[in-house]
Amino acid sequence: MMRRAFTLVEVMVVIGLLSIMIGAFVLSRASGEHQVVDLDFHATALRSSQLLFAVVKADFDNYAPPATPVTPAAPSQPEVAFSRYRSGALTLDAQHHAETEPVTFRFDRTQHKVFRGNAPIEAGPFESVKFTLAPGAAGDVLRVEVEIVPPEFLGRGGAGAQRAQFLVDMTGLQSVVNQAYDRWTGGE
């Protein structure tokens, strides 16, 4: 009767195969967890930037173009100021011009927040936010550029960190109407 036993080579092959299978499982699990963290960061970054863009757009939809045309774009700045028509019913001043109010958006690098006037916008935190107000073919354009890094990299340049960058160009509706009117009446 022959006794069946495993040889040393067979045992080594089985251990090698088990090691490969366990290693593959561990790597796939770690990769899946890394993808979840990446996805969570990008979803949070998108949500923060959308909140900021919505607040800025709400004011820029009521943009009151200045009497003199906007000058060509200066380099992007962490602050922008413009006038907007008061919301609600149209009210006129003594000279029968629509009443406006000033609006300022400012990015504070130390707090990593954007402020509308003196009130913080509940979005962020942001690594950088830049504004550019420039003339465009169909009215004045406000460009908003946002960069977001994970909170632990804020203010440190974010070297080696994930980055999410978003850019939106907004056109003031009244500016479009004014340019269309000027073209229609022969002003341009």
C-alpha positions in Angstrom: 0.0 0.0 0.0 1.3 3.3 -1.0 1.1 6.2 1.2 0.0 9.5 -0.5 1.9 12.5 0.7 2.7 16.0 -0.6 6.1 16.7 -1.8 7.9 19.9 -0.8 7.5 21.3 -4.3 3.7 20.8 -4.2 3.5 22.5 -0.8 5.5 25.4 -2.1 3.3 25.8 -5.2 0.1 25.8 -3.1 1.6 28.4 -0.7 2.7 30.5 -3.7 -0.8 30.4 -5.2 -2.5 31.3 -1.9 0.0 34.2 -1.5 -0.9 35.5 -4.9 -4.6 35.3 -4.3 -4.4 37.0 -0.9 -2.2 39.7 -2.3 -4.6 40.4 -5.2 -7.5 40.6 -2.8 -5.7 43.0 -0.5 -4.6 45.2 -3.5 -8.1 45.3 -5.0 -9.6 46.2 -1.6 -7.1 49.0 -1.0 -7.7 50.3 -4.6 -11.4 50.3 -4.0 -11.1 52.3 -0.8 -8.8 54.8 -2.5 -11.4 55.2 -5.3 -14.1 55.9 -2.7 -11.9 58.6 -1.1 -11.2 60.2 -4.5 -14.9 60.1 -5.4 -15.9 61.6 -2.1 -13.4 64.4 -2.5 -14.5 65.3 -6.0 -18.2 65.1 -5.1 -17.6 67.5 -2.2 -15.5 69.8 -4.4 -18.2 69.9 -7.1 -20.9 70.7 -4.5 -18.9 73.5 -2.9 -18.1 75.1 -6.3 -21.7 74.8 -7.5 -22.9 76.6 -4.3 -20.5 79.4 -4.9 -21.4 79.7 -8.6 -25.1 79.8 -7.7 -24.7 82.7 -5.3 -22.5 84.7 -7.7 -24.8 83.9 -10.7 -27.9 85.1 -8.7 -26.3 88.6 -8.3 -24.8 88.7 -11.8 -28.2 87.9 -13.4 -29.2 91.3 -12.2 -25.9 92.9 -13.3 -26.2 96.6 -14.1 -23.6 97.4 -16.8 -21.6 100.6 -16.0 -22.1 103.8 -18.1 -18.6 103.4 -19.6 -17.8 100.0 -21.1 -15.9 97.5 -19.0 -12.2 97.6 -19.8 -10.4 94.6 -21.2 -9.7 91.9 -18.7 -7.1 92.5 -16.1 -5.3 89.5 -14.6 -7.7 87.4 -12.4 -8.1 88.9 -9.0 -9.4 87.4 -5.6 -12.0 90.2 -5.6 -14.7 91.6 -8.0 -17.1 94.5 -7.6 -20.0 95.4 -9.8 -23.5 97.0 -9.5 -26.7 95.1 -9.7 -30.3 96.1 -10.1 -32.2 95.9 -6.9 -34.3 92.7 -6.9 -38.0 92.9 -6.7 -40.1 95.7 -8.2 -38.2 98.1 -10.5 -37.6 101.3 -8.6 -36.4 104.5 -10.1 -34.2 107.3 -8.7 -34.9 111.0 -9.1 -33.3 111.0 -12.6 -35.6 108.1 -13.6 -32.7 105.5 -13.7 -33.2 102.1 -12.2 -31.8 101.9 -8.7 -28.8 99.8 -8.3 -26.7 98.5 -5.4 -23.0 97.6 -5.2 -22.0 93.9 -4.8 -18.5 92.7 -3.9 -17.2 89.2 -3.8 -13.9 88.6 -2.1 -11.8 85.5 -1.5 -10.1 85.5 1.9 -6.9 83.3 1.6 -6.5 83.0 5.4 -10.1 81.7 6.0 -10.3 79.9 2.6 -13.8 81.4 2.1 -15.5 83.7 -0.3 -17.4 86.7 1.2 -20.3 88.6 -0.4 -19.8 92.0 1.2 -19.0 91.1 4.8 -21.0 87.8 4.9 -19.3 84.5 4.2 -20.8 82.2 1.6 -21.4 78.8 3.1 -19.3 76.9 0.5 -15.8 75.7 0.5 -13.1 75.7 1.9 -11.2 76.8 -1.3 -7.5 76.8 -2.0 -8.0 79.8 -4.4 -10.8 81.7 -6.1 -10.2 84.2 -8.9 -12.6 86.6 -10.6 -12.3 88.3 -14.0 -14.8 90.8 -15.3 -14.3 91.6 -19.0 -16.2 92.7 -22.1 -17.5 89.9 -24.3 -19.1 89.5 -27.7 -22.5 89.1 -26.2 -22.2 91.3 -23.1 -19.9 91.6 -20.1 -18.6 88.3 -18.8 -17.7 87.4 -15.3 -15.2 84.5 -15.1 -15.0 82.6 -11.8 -12.1 80.2 -11.3 -12.0 77.8 -8.3 -9.4 75.5 -7.0 -10.1 73.0 -4.2 -7.7 70.7 -2.3 -8.4 68.4 0.6 -8.6 70.4 3.9 -5.3 69.0 5.3 -3.5 70.6 2.3 -5.1 74.1 2.5 -2.7 76.9 2.5 0.3 74.7 1.9 0.4 74.9 -1.8 -1.2 71.5 -2.0 2.0 69.8 -3.4 1.1 66.2 -4.1 -2.5 66.7 -3.1 -5.6 66.0 -5.2 -6.9 69.0 -6.9 -10.3 69.9 -8.3 -10.5 73.0 -10.6 -13.6 74.5 -11.9 -14.2 77.5 -14.2 -17.5 79.2 -15.1 -18.1 82.2 -17.5 -21.3 84.1 -16.7 -22.9 86.7 -18.9 -25.0 89.4 -17.4 -28.4 89.3 -18.9 -28.9 93.1 -18.9 -25.6 93.5 -20.6 -26.7 91.2 -23.4 -30.0 93.2 -23.8 -28.1 96.5 -23.8 -25.7 95.3 -26.6 -28.6 93.9 -28.6 -30.4 97.2 -28.3 -27.3 99.2 -29.4 -26.9 97.0 -32.4 -30.6 97.2 -33.3 -30.7 101.0 -33.0 -27.4 101.4 -34.9 -25.4 102.3 -31.8 -22.6 99.9 -32.9 
